[in-house]
Amino acid sequence: MKSITINQLKFAGSLALLTILFRFALSALLSDMQFTWAWVIAAIYSLSVFITGWILGKKDYETLPLYDIGFKFHLITYIECNLIAELWFLLGFQSHFENVKTVHYTALFWGIGLMIHLILFRYSRKGSIKGIEKSELFD
C-alpha cells in the first residue's frame, strides 16, 4: 500500500460528493420525519458507493497486477465516511433525530471489520510475490 492510484483518487472524490449529498438528504428527511424515505436514500447511497467502487476497482485491477486492491478502497471509504460524518456533527448540520453516538458506534464496529479485512489482506499477500500468486508467475 505504498501509493494511491488515479482510480482511487477518483473514488475518493466521488465518495466525498456522494457522502455529502447523502448527509444533506438524510438530515433533511429526518427533520421532516420522512423515516421511510431516509431508508430509501440510505439504500441508494450504499448501492451508488458500491457500484462506484466496483467500477473503479475493476479498472485498477485491469491496469495493475494487484492481488487484493479491495482493501485500499475499503480503507478510503472508512476514513472518508467517518470523517464527513464527524464533521457533519461538529458543524451542526445534523437533524435533531440524529445522534453522534451512532457515528461513533458505526466507526467502532466498522473499524473492527476493517481490521479483519487488513489481517486477511496481509495473510493473502504472504502466498504471493508483489501481489501476484506464485502459481500465476510461471505457466
N, C-alpha and C positions, 0 to 999 in steps of 0.2 A: 504494500500500500504506500508506495513511495511517491506516486504522482496522481494528479487528478486529470481526467481526460476531458475533451471538449463536450462529449456526450453527458458526462457527469455534471459539468457546468451548466449545460442546457437543462438538465433535470433539476438542478438546484434552483435555477431561475424560474422554471415552470412551477416547481413545487412551492416556491415562495409566493408566487402570484395566486396559485390555486388555494393555498392555505389562508392567505389574507382575505380573498374573496369568500372562502368558506366561513371564516370567523365573522366577517361582516354579516353574511346571510344568517348564520346560526344565531348570533346575538339579536338580530332584528326579529327573527322568527320567534325566539324565546320571549322577547319583550312583548310581542303581540300574542303570546300564549298559543302559538301555532305549533304545538309539540309534534304532531304527526308530520308536518312539513319539515320540521327540523331533522327528523329521522330520514326523510327522503333526501334532503340536501346532504346529510352525512353519507348516505349510501352513494350518491352521485359523486361526491368528493372522493371517497375511497376508491371507487372504480376509476375515476379520472387519474388519480395518482398512480394506481396500479398499472393502468394502460400506458401512461407516460413512461414510467419506469421500465416496463416490459419492452416497449419500442426502443427506447434509448439504450437500454441494457443489451438488447439484441444487437444493435449497431456496434456497441463496444465489443461484444463477443466476436462479431464478424471481422472486426479490424484488428483486434488484439488477441493473442493466444493466451488468454487468462482462463484459469480453471474455474474460479468462483467469484465473479465480479458482483454478484448479488449482495455481498456483504457491504461493499462500498456504497451502493445505493441505499441499503438499509440504514447505514450509519448517517448518511446525508439526510435521510428522511427523519430519523430520530432527532438529530440536532436541530434541524430547521423547524419541524413541527412543534417541538417543545420550547424552543426559543421564541417563536412567534406567539405561542400560547401564553408564555410567561409575560412577554412584553404587552400582550393584549390586556392582561390584568393590571400590570404596572401603569399603563397609560389610561386605565379606567374605561375601556371600551366595552366591557362585558355587560350583559344584561343582569338584572337582579336575580334571575333564576340560575345563573352560573356561579360556581364556587371554585376558587383557586385550588382547593384541596383535590378536586377532580383532576386537575392538570398535574399536580404533584404525584398522585397515585398512578396516573397514566404513565408518567415519566419513570416512576419506580418499577412498575411491572413490565413495561416495555423495555426498560434498561436491563432487567433480568433476562428477557427474551433475546435482547441484543448480545448480552454476554454469552449466552448459549450459542448463538449464531457465530460469534467470534471463536469460541472453542472449536466448533465444528469446522469453521473456515480454516483455522490453523491446523487442525488434525488432518483435513483433506489435502492440505498442501504438503504434508510430510511425505506422502506417497508420490510426489511429483517433482519434476525439475523445472524451476522457474514457472510453476503453474501448469505445466504440460505433463500429462500422465506418462509414466515411463514406458508403458506398453504402446503409446502412440508415437514415440520418438523413432523407433526402428520398425519398419514393416518387413 
